[in-house]
Structure formats: structure tokens, C-alpha cells
Amino acid sequence: MVIPEVSVITCHHKGTEFVPNLIKSIKQSVGVTYEIICVTTVNGWTDDCTIVLSEAGPSEKRNIGANVA
């Protein structure tokens, strides 16, 4: 198992238009290993992304994402 050099943590609340583009953009990165963690209220992005469902506020979501990383 490769340990990622970078953990990208995104906190998301509602809507579906921005996160897929974010994931697509990150996946174009070269020369670095990474993991994508999305702490969200919406289930549905599975493109090499770890989904953590949470109704928490922004600061708690950031802490949740950091703990997963």
C-alpha cells in the first residue's frame, strides 16, 4: 500500500456541481501520490474518493477529514 504524500480534504454541504470537477482536477495531478477525502452530506462521488457522510458544521467536518487522513 502506498502512503499518499498529500491528503486533499474537502468539506461539502449541498449541491452536486463543484465536487466532481474538483475530483477531476485533482486526478490530473502528476508526480505526487494523493488521497481525496470528501466530508459531505451528499453520498454519490466514488471516483477514487473516500466519502465520509456528516451533518456537522464546517470546522467539525475539517476535523473529521483530518482524522480520516
C-alpha positions as a Markdown table, in Angstrom:
| # | Residue | x | y | z |
|---|---|---|---|---|
| 1 | Met | 0.0 | 0.0 | 0.0 |
| 2 | Val | 1.4 | 3.4 | -1.0 |
| 3 | Ile | 1.2 | 6.1 | 1.7 |
| 4 | Pro | 0.0 | 9.3 | 0.0 |
| 5 | Glu | 2.2 | 12.4 | 0.0 |
| 6 | Val | -0.8 | 14.7 | 0.1 |
| 7 | Ser | -4.3 | 14.3 | 1.6 |
| 8 | Val | -6.8 | 16.6 | -0.1 |
| 9 | Ile | -9.7 | 17.1 | 2.3 |
| 10 | Thr | -12.8 | 18.9 | 1.0 |
| 11 | Cys | -15.8 | 19.8 | 3.2 |
| 12 | His | -19.1 | 19.9 | 1.3 |
| 13 | His | -22.6 | 20.7 | 2.3 |
| 14 | Lys | -25.1 | 20.7 | -0.5 |
| 15 | Gly | -25.3 | 20.7 | -4.3 |
| 16 | Thr | -23.6 | 18.5 | -6.8 |
| 17 | Glu | -21.9 | 20.8 | -9.3 |
| 18 | Phe | -18.5 | 21.6 | -7.8 |
| 19 | Val | -17.1 | 18.4 | -6.2 |
| 20 | Pro | -17.0 | 16.2 | -9.4 |
| 21 | Asn | -14.9 | 19.0 | -11.1 |
| 22 | Leu | -12.6 | 19.2 | -8.1 |
| 23 | Ile | -12.0 | 15.5 | -8.1 |
| 24 | Lys | -11.4 | 15.5 | -11.9 |
| 25 | Ser | -8.9 | 18.3 | -11.5 |
| 26 | Ile | -7.0 | 16.6 | -8.7 |
| 27 | Lys | -6.9 | 13.4 | -10.7 |
| 28 | Gln | -4.9 | 15.2 | -13.4 |
| 29 | Ser | -2.0 | 15.8 | -10.9 |
| 30 | Val | 1.2 | 14.0 | -11.8 |
| 31 | Gly | 4.3 | 13.3 | -9.9 |
| 32 | Val | 2.6 | 13.1 | -6.5 |
| 33 | Thr | 0.7 | 10.5 | -4.6 |
| 34 | Tyr | -2.5 | 11.7 | -3.1 |
| 35 | Glu | -5.8 | 10.7 | -1.4 |
| 36 | Ile | -9.1 | 12.6 | -1.7 |
| 37 | Ile | -11.3 | 12.8 | 1.3 |
| 38 | Cys | -14.8 | 14.4 | 0.9 |
| 39 | Val | -16.7 | 15.1 | 4.1 |
| 40 | Thr | -20.2 | 15.8 | 2.9 |
| 41 | Thr | -23.9 | 15.5 | 3.4 |
| 42 | Val | -24.3 | 14.0 | -0.1 |
| 43 | Asn | -23.4 | 10.4 | -1.0 |
| 44 | Gly | -22.5 | 9.8 | -4.6 |
| 45 | Trp | -18.9 | 10.6 | -5.5 |
| 46 | Thr | -16.9 | 7.4 | -5.7 |
| 47 | Asp | -14.2 | 8.4 | -8.2 |
| 48 | Asp | -11.2 | 7.3 | -6.1 |
| 49 | Cys | -12.5 | 9.4 | -3.3 |
| 50 | Thr | -13.2 | 8.5 | 0.3 |
| 51 | Ile | -16.6 | 9.7 | 1.3 |
| 52 | Val | -17.4 | 10.5 | 4.9 |
| 53 | Leu | -21.1 | 11.4 | 5.5 |
| 54 | Ser | -21.6 | 14.0 | 8.2 |
| 55 | Glu | -24.2 | 16.7 | 9.0 |
| 56 | Ala | -21.6 | 18.6 | 11.1 |
| 57 | Gly | -20.6 | 22.2 | 10.6 |
| 58 | Pro | -17.6 | 23.3 | 8.6 |
| 59 | Ser | -15.0 | 23.2 | 11.4 |
| 60 | Glu | -16.1 | 19.8 | 12.6 |
| 61 | Lys | -16.0 | 18.5 | 9.1 |
| 62 | Arg | -12.4 | 19.7 | 8.7 |
| 63 | Asn | -11.5 | 17.8 | 11.9 |
| 64 | Ile | -13.3 | 14.7 | 10.7 |
| 65 | Gly | -11.4 | 14.8 | 7.4 |
| 66 | Ala | -8.0 | 15.3 | 9.2 |
| 67 | Asn | -8.8 | 12.3 | 11.5 |
| 68 | Val | -9.5 | 10.1 | 8.4 |
| 69 | Ala | -6.3 | 11.2 | 6.7 |
